[in-house]
Amino acid sequence: MGSEATRRLADEPVDHRFKGLPPDAQAAGLTVGQLAAERRSLYGGGFTTPVLTLDAEALEHNLAALAAFCERHGLGFAPHGKTCMAPQLFERQIELGALGITVAMPHQARVCRAFGIEKIFLANELVDAPALRWVAAELAADPDFRFVCYVDSVRGVELMDAALRGHTERRVDVVVELGAGAEGRTGVRTEAECHEIAAAVVATDTLRLSGVAGYEATMPGADATTVRAWMERLVALAADFDKAGLFAGRDLPEIIVSAGGSEWFDVVADVFSAVPELSLPVLKLLRSGAYLSHDHGWYSGLTPFKDRIPEEGGLQPAFRLWTQVVSRPTPGQAFVNAGKRDIAYDLGLPQVLAVRGADGRERPGTGITVAKLSDQHAWLDTEEGTGLEVGDWVALGMAHPCTIFEKWPLIPVVEPDGTVTDCIRTFF
């Protein structure tokens, strides 16, 4: 399975673009696919530090966990691709039932199209004229391509219409974004304004009103009560649009009602289960993205599977960043060879997960903490008796999958015994 473009990723040469890969693999002229086929050991196969890895078992577990959750709750799924920007993982998500991929920016949509993604949900208002004309050209060239984006202002509708007029025969599908609270991020603040924007869409010949959407996690102080109240407003807005006839007469296949990141998908599923019958089928669309790799420290504490619905499943952190001790200047201090250029740090400093000594034995990283980061070093505080030595490998766990993925253009996938079985290419 998979597109030809994805299969060709295996033909890329192992070279200087990719951090942590074995230098001898480049010297031998190996491709990425050939390197993976050799099933080298991460620890003895020539990989250099720092090197970011994805745990093969955790990755598959997470992919299956949310696919099963969506199936149980009757949710459509368009996982947010901006998390990983990895077409190989997009295809795996679609194989497991995802309808398409969510993106945030036009260049991310172009990556999706380059790798054959047929359904794209752009979770932003798109007012860039060249990007809109690119969308129009893609719609004209491929009758199976489906594209949906947000609108959250009359001005935005006007700009979209002006950019598309004379450039598209197929209307571009849009959903009105309801802002998550008065102090949320983007989105329309009141239902009255939503109706005004919807009416502006319906008045154009270039856009097609397709539903409503939003993102609950940007609500300041979000909790189960406030998220539920906002979700109920979103569902009621779709029903009000339908009652007003705003979806009629446009050959619309379904009405989209969409929300949900990786923090509140349980509340989304619960509220969406009570969506009333409308004049057309309703696509209840979830857009979680960070679940894919999960993390250490942020989403590990926020996932609904942790406290609210543990009986429905769970997620496993899939990332490990292997670094090496390059300096041990004092008994209480050590430095490893990875810093801000390699480590996600916007949602907290990394955790020390494990140490692998010269004897090849792995032990817990007890008594070692990351104190701060420089560009190319992590500063470690070490308690007495940790036995950390120059040359030891130190595994770090990080928070925030989106900023972990973006720092690594190629990521080895590793089995529990350290065998590298694949490499995931990212496009940021």
Buried (B, 14 or more C-beta within 10 A) or exposed (E): EBBEEBEEBBEBBBEEEBBBBBEEBBEEEBBBBBBBEBEBBBBEBEBEBBBBBBBBEBBBBBBEBBBBBBEEBEBBBBBBBBBBBBBBBBBBBBEBBBBBBBBBBBEBBBBBBEBBBBBBBBBBBBBBBEBBBBBBEBBEEEEEBBBBBBBBBBEBBEBBBBBBEEBBEBBBBBBBBBBBBEEBBBBBBEBEBBBBBBBBBBEBEBBBBBBBBBBBBBBEEBEEEBBBEBBEBBBBBBBBBBEEEBBEEBEBEBBBBBBBBBBBBBBBBBBBEEBEEBEBEBBBBBBBBBBBBBBBBBBBEBBBBEEEBEEBBBBBBBBBBBBBBBBBEEEEBBBBBBBBEBBBBEBBBBBBBBBBBEEEEBEEBEBBBBEEBEEBBBBBBBEEEBEBEEEBBBBBBBBBBBBBBBBBBBBBBBBEEBBBEBBBBBBB
